[in-house]
Amino acid sequence: MMAAAMIERALNEASAPLRNGAFVAVVGPSGAGKDTIIDFARAVLGGEPGYHFVRRVVTRPSSADTEVHDTLSEEQFLAAKRAGEFSHSWEAHGLYYGLPRSVDDEIERGAVAVANVSRGVLPALREAYSNFLVVHITASHEVLAKRLSSRGREDAEEIRRRLTRAAPNPCDPSGAVMIDNSGAVSDSGNEFVAVLKRTAAFVAVSE
């Protein structure tokens, strides 16, 4: 997956990397169910203090079959980026994505921030946050193909390209926590919740 990423604010020695909380980056191929697993964890942990599920800004309208996000036009997004309103941003699949600067505020307060991100932005995130973890959500080729077809957002050629990108490649993050979401959402969702709880416990004892 090709994606360009940049840190939107100048980081100095006093503020980088942020250490109080942690950033959990969720990556994986299209159709793996990243947003579904994040939604599961939000339902379980959203009422507990110490967890921040990031609401992304995307140049795509919200709909019932996509994540809940804030929408900007491309022109509005680029203006917001110039104004420094994002902690991180990237481009992928012809869209712009941004994480609001409030993410850094939450981490400075000691929260575990969770966001679905592109693999291309991982190096910038690693630099920005001392406590950083990658969770790689995946699924079998057959499950990915079925999910991509059922959501009706891509034609056959785009589905083929996405499945090709889903194959193991050198861009896959090393050291990531792997979660297979080919089966029941509750199984992989609970596995993800356990990862977040362990991360929160680590942050608590590191303060």
C-alpha positions in Angstrom: 0.0 0.0 0.0 1.4 3.4 -1.0 0.8 6.1 1.5 2.5 9.4 2.3 2.6 10.5 5.9 3.9 13.5 7.8 3.9 14.8 11.4 1.8 18.0 11.4 3.5 19.8 14.3 7.1 20.5 15.0 8.3 18.3 17.8 11.0 19.5 20.1 13.1 17.6 22.7 10.7 18.4 25.5 7.6 17.0 23.7 8.9 14.1 21.6 8.3 11.3 21.9 5.2 11.6 24.1 5.6 9.1 27.0 2.6 9.3 29.4 0.1 7.2 27.5 0.4 4.8 24.5 -0.7 4.7 20.9 -2.1 1.4 19.5 -2.0 1.5 15.7 -4.4 -0.9 14.0 -3.4 -2.0 10.5 -4.4 -4.8 8.1 -5.8 -5.4 4.6 -9.2 -4.1 3.4 -11.9 -6.5 4.5 -10.1 -7.8 7.5 -12.6 -6.1 9.8 -10.4 -3.5 11.5 -13.2 -1.0 12.2 -15.4 -3.9 13.4 -12.8 -5.0 15.9 -12.2 -1.4 17.0 -16.0 -0.9 17.4 -16.2 -4.1 19.5 -13.5 -2.8 21.8 -15.1 0.6 22.0 -18.3 -1.1 23.2 -16.5 -3.0 25.9 -14.1 -0.3 27.0 -15.6 3.0 25.9 -17.1 3.6 29.3 -13.8 3.0 31.1 -11.3 5.8 31.8 -7.9 5.6 30.1 -9.0 4.6 26.6 -9.4 7.0 23.6 -10.8 5.6 20.4 -9.7 8.1 17.7 -12.3 9.6 15.4 -10.5 10.1 12.1 -11.0 12.8 9.5 -11.4 11.4 6.0 -12.2 13.0 2.6 -15.1 10.5 2.2 -18.8 10.8 3.2 -19.9 8.7 6.1 -22.4 5.9 5.4 -23.9 3.0 7.3 -21.3 0.5 6.0 -18.2 2.6 6.9 -16.6 3.7 10.1 -18.0 6.7 11.9 -15.7 9.6 11.0 -15.6 13.3 10.4 -15.8 14.3 6.7 -14.0 17.1 5.0 -13.7 17.9 1.3 -10.2 17.6 -0.1 -9.8 21.4 -0.2 -11.0 21.7 3.5 -8.7 18.8 4.5 -5.6 20.4 3.0 -6.5 23.8 4.6 -6.8 22.0 8.0 -3.5 20.3 7.5 -1.8 23.6 6.7 -3.3 25.1 9.8 -1.8 22.3 11.9 -5.1 20.7 13.0 -3.8 17.1 12.6 -1.2 15.2 14.6 -0.6 12.9 11.7 -2.0 12.6 8.2 -1.6 10.4 5.1 -3.0 9.6 1.7 -4.2 6.2 0.6 -6.7 4.8 -2.0 -7.2 8.3 -3.4 -8.4 9.7 0.0 -6.8 11.9 2.7 -6.9 10.7 6.3 -6.1 12.7 9.4 -5.8 12.1 13.2 -6.8 15.2 15.1 -4.3 16.9 17.4 -6.4 16.0 20.4 -4.8 12.5 20.1 -1.6 14.0 21.5 -3.5 15.7 24.3 -5.1 12.3 25.3 -1.8 10.6 25.3 -0.2 13.3 27.4 -2.9 12.7 29.9 -1.9 9.0 30.0 -4.6 7.5 27.8 -4.3 4.5 25.4 -5.2 5.9 22.0 -6.5 3.5 19.4 -6.7 4.2 15.7 -7.0 2.5 12.3 -4.0 3.7 10.3 -2.1 3.1 7.1 1.1 1.1 7.3 2.8 4.1 5.6 2.4 6.3 8.7 3.9 3.8 11.2 7.4 5.3 11.1 6.0 8.7 12.0 3.9 7.3 14.8 6.9 5.3 16.2 8.9 8.6 16.4 6.1 10.5 18.1 5.1 8.1 20.9 7.4 6.3 23.3 4.8 3.6 24.1 3.7 2.4 20.7 2.2 -0.9 19.6 1.0 -2.2 16.2 -1.9 -4.6 16.0 -2.2 -6.3 12.7 -5.8 -7.5 11.9 -6.0 -10.1 9.2 -8.2 -12.8 7.7 -8.0 -15.6 5.2 -8.0 -14.8 1.5 -11.4 -16.3 1.1 -12.9 -14.3 3.9 -11.3 -11.1 2.6 -12.7 -11.7 -0.9 -16.2 -12.3 0.4 -16.3 -9.2 2.6 -14.9 -6.9 -0.1 -17.5 -8.2 -2.6 -20.4 -7.9 -0.1 -19.8 -4.3 0.8 -20.2 -3.2 -2.8 -17.8 -0.3 -2.7 -15.2 -1.7 -5.2 -15.5 -3.3 -8.7 -13.9 -6.6 -9.5 -10.6 -5.1 -10.6 -10.3 -3.0 -7.4 -11.1 -6.0 -5.3 -8.3 -7.9 -7.1 -5.9 -5.1 -6.4 -6.8 -5.0 -2.7 -6.4 -8.8 -2.4 -3.0 -8.5 -4.0 -2.0 -5.9 -1.5 -3.3 -8.1 1.3 -0.7 -10.8 0.5 2.3 -10.8 2.9 4.9 -8.2 1.8 8.0 -6.5 3.1 5.9 -3.5 4.2 4.1 -5.6 6.8 5.1 -4.3 10.3 7.5 -6.5 12.1 6.8 -7.2 15.8 3.1 -6.5 15.4 0.5 -8.4 17.5 -1.3 -10.6 15.0 -5.1 -11.2 15.3 -6.9 -13.4 12.8 -10.4 -12.1 12.3 -11.6 -14.9 9.9 -14.0 -16.3 12.5 -16.4 -14.9 15.1 -16.0 -11.2 15.8 -16.4 -11.9 19.6 -13.3 -14.1 19.5 -11.0 -11.7 17.8 -12.7 -8.7 19.5 -12.0 -10.1 23.0 -8.4 -10.8 21.9 -8.0 -7.2 20.9 -9.6 -6.0 24.2 -7.1 -8.1 26.1 -4.2 -6.4 24.2 -5.6 -3.0 25.1 -6.0 -3.9 28.7 -2.4 -5.1 28.9 -1.2 -1.9 27.2 -3.1 0.2 29.8 -1.6 -1.8 32.6 1.8 -1.3 31.2 1.2 2.5 31.0 -0.1 2.6 34.5 3.0 1.0 36.0 5.4 3.0 33.8 4.1 6.4 35.1 
